[in-house]
């Protein structure tokens, strides 16, 4: 097996669009709280339509669209009550999550512009005094994101008649014109939202509407190497909520790459990317379940079983990432056809997904959890061999993992739970 060179995913011909990645990240952010579902996408729709009504340049439209998709990424680190407080039109302490989101985004140079807008997206206009905040210049585009964000809070998306809400929404925004919001933005929003289609798209078809809207923006192609750097944001969003999972996705990424190299794959970057993204859907699992010190109830187990499906939902429509999305989504499938959530038979589970499943298991077993300490190498090897003998894992890949496990564990930095990353 080790003398075979695999080329299942050619990086030279693979590229993905940054805007599509941002859209998928927006879906991921909203997994954290069902009450916030589609908030990022709706805000982006409103902001982009208003930006066009203002006659902004294509580059400015791209910036405001990207920032709107990601504007609440910092709320992932907030307590549930604080996240739900963002649903109040007159929010009390909005800036903490804005700063956290900006700090997260500015780690990636491609998102530097978005980080700048996110940092100030709750600064009030305050009769132009909001052009600066705490000694920093505030972009006019931040104020546009602010208006779009607050407008979507006013919209009751469960209503069967969105047009009935229009007078109230326009009245609230106009009441804040000059104090909370830039008057030019309020006027442009009123113009953009005049067609009934605007409100129907917000209420019934924001996902399809976003697809059409974003198609008019120039794509920003990323190579898999660039996507690997961008995946740090996903990794931190997924894992940083708990000290027990603080390094999990990074560790799965590293183990998958090491195991793939041992299996003869010439290029391990696709495995690194898939490993970083495999647990995106876990944002839909509450912290109470993740950090539970004891056996999960049947209902809690059912909730955990959702997460690979949500990973698939987030990643599958990203052009150029279809294959990696499949590997990431299948990391809990087993060769006996009884894995979850797809229950695929062995013949439909690709080798790459089998590698990722082993990497995920090795990482999980070696890490500390609220209910147990991490296993040592000997105990992990025993568990792998038992699962292979039971027909759950690929025997050849398990043999390869066992043979290389000491090196894998040394390079993957297992140890005591780390402090929550800044």
C-alpha positions in Angstrom: 0.0 0.0 0.0 2.8 2.4 0.8 4.4 2.2 -2.6 1.2 3.5 -4.4 1.1 7.2 -5.1 -2.4 8.6 -5.0 -3.7 11.7 -6.7 -7.3 11.8 -5.8 -7.6 15.5 -5.5 -5.4 17.6 -7.9 -4.7 21.0 -6.2 -3.4 22.4 -9.4 -6.9 22.4 -11.0 -8.9 23.0 -7.8 -10.0 26.4 -6.7 -12.9 27.6 -4.6 -14.6 31.0 -4.4 -14.0 33.1 -1.2 -17.6 34.4 -1.4 -19.0 30.9 -1.4 -16.8 30.0 1.5 -18.0 33.1 3.4 -21.6 32.0 2.6 -20.9 28.6 4.1 -19.3 30.1 7.1 -22.4 32.2 7.6 -24.5 29.1 7.7 -22.1 27.6 10.2 -22.3 30.7 12.5 -26.1 30.4 12.6 -26.0 26.8 13.6 -25.0 27.9 17.1 -28.5 29.3 17.9 -31.6 28.2 16.0 -33.1 31.6 16.8 -30.4 33.2 14.7 -30.9 30.9 11.7 -30.3 32.7 8.4 -29.5 35.9 10.1 -26.1 36.3 8.5 -27.5 35.5 5.0 -30.5 37.9 5.4 -28.2 40.7 6.6 -26.0 40.2 3.6 -29.0 40.3 1.2 -30.2 43.6 2.7 -26.8 45.1 2.8 -26.0 44.2 -0.8 -29.3 45.5 -2.2 -28.9 48.7 -0.2 -25.3 49.1 -1.4 -26.4 48.9 -5.0 -29.2 51.5 -4.3 -26.4 53.8 -3.0 -24.5 53.3 -6.2 -21.4 51.8 -4.5 -18.6 50.4 -6.5 -18.3 46.7 -7.2 -15.4 46.4 -4.7 -17.4 48.2 -2.0 -20.4 45.9 -2.7 -18.1 42.9 -2.3 -16.7 44.2 0.9 -20.1 44.9 2.5 -21.5 41.6 1.3 -18.6 39.6 2.8 -18.6 41.5 6.1 -22.4 41.1 6.4 -22.1 37.3 5.9 -19.5 37.1 8.7 -20.6 40.0 11.0 -21.7 37.9 14.0 -18.9 35.3 13.9 -17.7 36.6 17.3 -21.0 35.7 18.8 -20.1 32.0 18.7 -17.9 32.6 21.8 -20.8 34.3 23.7 -23.0 32.7 26.2 -26.5 31.7 24.9 -28.2 34.5 26.7 -25.8 37.1 25.2 -26.3 35.7 21.7 -30.1 35.9 22.1 -29.7 39.5 23.3 -28.5 40.4 19.8 -32.0 39.7 18.7 -33.2 42.8 20.5 -33.4 45.8 18.3 -32.1 48.1 21.1 -29.2 45.8 22.1 -27.3 46.9 25.2 -23.7 45.6 25.0 -23.1 44.9 21.3 -19.4 45.7 20.8 -17.8 42.7 22.6 -18.8 40.2 19.9 -17.9 42.7 17.2 -14.4 43.0 18.5 -14.1 39.2 18.9 -15.3 38.7 15.3 -12.8 41.2 13.9 -9.9 39.6 15.8 -10.9 36.2 14.4 -11.2 37.5 10.8 -8.1 39.6 10.7 -6.0 36.5 11.2 -6.6 35.8 7.5 -5.2 38.6 5.1 -7.9 37.9 2.6 -10.5 39.0 5.2 -8.8 42.1 6.4 -11.4 44.4 4.9 -14.2 42.4 6.3 -12.6 42.4 9.8 -12.4 46.2 9.7 -16.1 46.5 8.9 -17.1 43.8 11.5 -15.2 45.6 14.2 -17.5 48.6 14.1 -20.8 47.2 12.8 -22.7 48.3 16.0 -21.3 51.9 16.1 -24.2 54.3 16.0 -24.2 57.1 13.4 -24.8 59.7 16.1 -25.1 62.7 13.7 -21.7 61.9 12.0 -19.9 61.4 15.4 -19.9 57.7 14.5 -17.4 58.3 11.8 -14.9 57.5 14.5 -15.0 55.2 17.5 -12.5 55.0 20.4 -9.9 56.8 18.3 -10.4 54.7 15.2 -11.9 55.7 11.9 -15.2 53.9 11.1 -15.9 53.0 7.5 -19.2 54.1 6.1 -19.7 50.5 5.1 -19.7 49.5 8.8 -22.7 51.7 9.2 -24.4 50.0 6.3 -23.8 46.6 7.8 -25.3 48.1 11.1 -28.5 49.1 9.4 -28.9 45.8 7.5 -28.3 43.9 10.7 -30.8 45.9 12.8 -33.4 45.7 9.9 -33.3 41.9 9.8 -33.9 41.9 13.6 -37.1 43.7 13.0 -38.4 41.3 10.4 -40.5 38.4 11.7 -39.5 35.7 9.1 -42.2 33.3 10.3 -45.0 35.6 9.3 -47.1 34.5 6.3 -47.5 38.2 5.3 -44.1 40.0 5.2 -45.6 43.0 3.5 -47.7 43.7 6.5 -44.5 44.4 8.4 -43.1 46.9 6.0 -44.7 50.1 7.5 -43.4 49.2 11.0 -39.9 48.4 9.8 -39.6 51.6 7.8 -41.0 53.7 10.7 -38.4 52.2 13.1 -35.5 52.8 10.7 -36.6 56.4 9.9 -37.0 57.1 13.6 -33.3 56.2 14.0 -32.2 58.2 10.9 -29.4 60.6 12.0 -29.1 59.1 15.5 -28.6 55.4 15.0 -28.3 55.2 11.2 -26.8 57.2 8.4 -29.7 59.0 6.8 -28.4 58.2 3.3 -28.5 54.5 4.1 -32.0 54.7 5.4 -33.2 56.4 2.2 -31.3 53.9 0.1 -32.9 51.0 2.0 -36.4 52.5 1.4 -35.6 52.6 -2.3 -34.1 49.1 -2.4 -37.0 47.6 -0.5 -39.8 49.2 -2.5 -40.5 46.1 -4.7 -42.6 43.4 -3.1 -40.0 40.9 -4.4 -37.5 42.3 -1.9 -39.6 41.2 1.1 -40.6 37.9 -0.5 -36.9 37.0 -1.1 -36.1 37.9 2.5 -38.9 35.7 3.9 -39.2 32.8 1.6 -36.1 32.6 -0.6 -33.0 34.2 1.0 -30.7 31.3 0.1 -31.7 31.3 -3.6 -31.7 35.1 -3.5 -28.2 35.2 -2.1 -27.0 32.8 -4.9 -28.4 35.1 -7.5 -27.1 38.3 -5.8 -23.6 36.9 -5.3 -23.4 35.7 -8.9 -23.2 39.4 -9.9 -20.1 39.9 -7.8 -16.7 39.0 -9.2 -15.5 35.6 -7.7 -12.4 35.6 -5.6 -10.7 32.2 -6.4 -8.7 30.5 -3.7 -6.3 27.6 -4.0 -6.5 24.7 -1.5 -3.4 26.1 0.1 -5.1 29.4 0.6 -8.2 27.6 1.9 -6.1 25.8 4.4 -5.0 29.1 5.8 -8.6 30.3 5.8 -9.7 27.2 7.6 -8.2 28.5 10.8 -11.3 30.5 11.2 -13.5 27.4 10.9 -11.2 25.6 13.3 -11.4 28.3 16.0 -15.2 28.6 15.6 -15.7 24.9 16.0 -13.3 24.0 18.7 -12.6 27.0 20.8 -15.9 26.9 22.7 -14.5 24.2 25.0 -11.0 23.4 26.3 -11.7 19.8 25.7 -12.0 20.3 22.0 -9.7 23.3 21.6 -7.3 21.5 19.3 -9.4 18.7 17.9 -9.9 19.8 14.2 -6.3 20.9 13.9 -5.2 17.5 15.4 -7.5 15.6 13.0 -6.1 17.6 10.1 -2.5 16.7 11.1 -3.2 13.0 11.8 -5.1 12.6 8.5 -2.2 14.2 6.6 0.4 11.9 8.3 -1.7 8.8 7.7 -2.3 9.8 4.1 1.4 10.3 3.6 2.1 6.8 5.1 -0.6 5.4 2.7 1.3 6.8 -0.3 -0.7 10.0 -1.1 1.6 12.4 -2.8 -0.4 15.5 -1.7 -1.7 15.7 1.8 -3.1 19.2 1.7 -6.6 18.1 0.8 -6.6 15.9 3.9 -5.5 18.8 6.0 -8.4 20.9 4.7 -10.9 18.1 5.1 -9.7 17.5 8.7 -10.0 21.2 9.5 -13.6 21.3 8.2 -15.0 17.9 9.3 -16.7 19.0 12.5 -18.3 22.2 11.2 -21.7 20.8 12.0 -20.8 20.4 15.6 -21.6 24.0 16.1 -25.2 22.8 16.1 -24.4 20.8 19.2 -24.8 22.6 22.5 -22.0 23.1 24.9 -24.0 21.4 27.6 -23.8 18.2 25.5 -20.1 18.6 24.4 -19.0 19.2 28.0 -21.4 16.8 29.7 -19.6 14.8 32.4 -21.4 11.5 32.0 -23.3 9.3 29.6 -25.4 11.0 27.0 -29.2 10.4 26.8 -30.7 8.8 23.7 -32.0 12.3 22.8 -28.6 13.9 23.2 -27.0 11.1 21.1 -29.5 11.9 18.3 -28.5 15.6 18.5 -24.8 14.6 18.2 -25.6 12.4 15.1 -26.7 15.5 13.3 -23.3 17.1 13.0 -21.8 15.2 10.0 -25.0 16.0 8.1 -24.8 19.7 8.9 -21.1 19.6 7.8 -22.4 18.2 4.5 -25.1 20.8 4.2 -22.5 23.6 4.7 -19.9 22.3 2.3 -21.6 20.4 -0.5 -22.5 23.4 -2.7 -19.1 25.0 -2.7 -17.8 24.6 -6.2 -14.4 22.8 -6.3 -14.8 21.4 -2.8 -17.3 18.6 -3.6 -14.9 15.8 -3.0 -13.4 17.1 0.2 -17.0 17.8 1.5 -17.8 14.2 1.0 -14.7 13.0 2.9 -15.5 15.4 5.8 -19.2 14.4 6.0 -18.4 10.7 6.1 -16.1 10.6 9.1 -18.6 8.7 11.2 -19.6 6.1 8.6 -18.5 2.5 9.3 -17.7 -0.3 6.9 -20.6 -2.4 8.3 -23.1 0.1 7.0 -24.3 1.1 10.5 -22.4 4.4 10.8 -24.2 7.8 10.8 -25.8 9.7 9.4 -25.9 8.2 5.9 -25.4 4.5 6.8 -23.3 3.9 3.7 -22.1 0.4 2.8 -18.3 -0.1 2.6 -18.3 0.1 -1.2 -19.5 3.7 -1.0 -17.0 4.9 1.5 -13.9 6.2 -0.3 -10.4 5.5 1.1 -9.9 9.2 1.9 -13.0 9.2 4.1 -11.8 6.0 5.8 -8.5 7.8 6.6 -10.4 10.8 8.0 -12.5 8.5 10.2 -9.4 6.9 11.7 -7.8 10.3 12.2 -10.9 11.6 14.0 -11.0 8.5 16.2 -7.3 8.6 17.1 -7.6 12.3 18.0 -10.8 11.8 20.1 -9.4 8.9 22.0 -6.1 10.6 22.7 -7.7 13.8 23.9 -9.1 14.5 27.4 -12.8 14.6 27.8 -15.0 15.8 30.7 -15.8 12.1 31.6 -12.3 10.5 31.0 -8.6 11.2 30.5 -7.0 10.8 27.1 -5.9 7.3 26.2 -2.2 6.4 25.8 -0.8 5.0 22.5 -1.2 1.4 23.7 -4.8 1.8 24.5 -5.5 3.6 21.2 -3.9 0.9 19.2 -6.0 -1.7 21.1 -9.2 0.2 20.3 -8.3 0.6 16.6 -7.6 -3.1 16.2 -10.8 -4.1 18.0 -12.9 -1.8 15.7 -11.1 -3.1 12.6 -11.8 -6.7 13.7 -15.4 -5.8 14.2 -15.7 -4.6 10.7 -16.0 -0.9 11.5 -12.7 0.4 10.2 -10.5 -0.4 7.2 -8.1 -3.2 8.4 -5.2 -2.1 6.1 -5.4 1.5 7.2 -5.7 0.6 10.8 -2.6 -1.6 10.5 -0.8 1.4 8.9 -2.1 3.7 11.7 -0.9 1.3 14.4 2.5 1.0 12.8 2.9 4.7 12.8 0.9 5.7 15.9 3.8 6.6 18.1 5.2 9.1 15.6 1.6 10.4 14.9 0.9 11.1 18.5 4.3 12.7 19.1 3.7 15.1 16.1 0.1 15.8 17.0 0.9 17.2 20.5 -1.4 15.3 22.7 -1.5 16.5 26.3 -3.6 18.2 28.9 -6.5 20.4 27.8 -5.3 23.8 26.7 -6.7 27.1 27.8 -9.3 28.5 25.4 -7.5 30.3 22.6 -7.7 34.1 22.5 
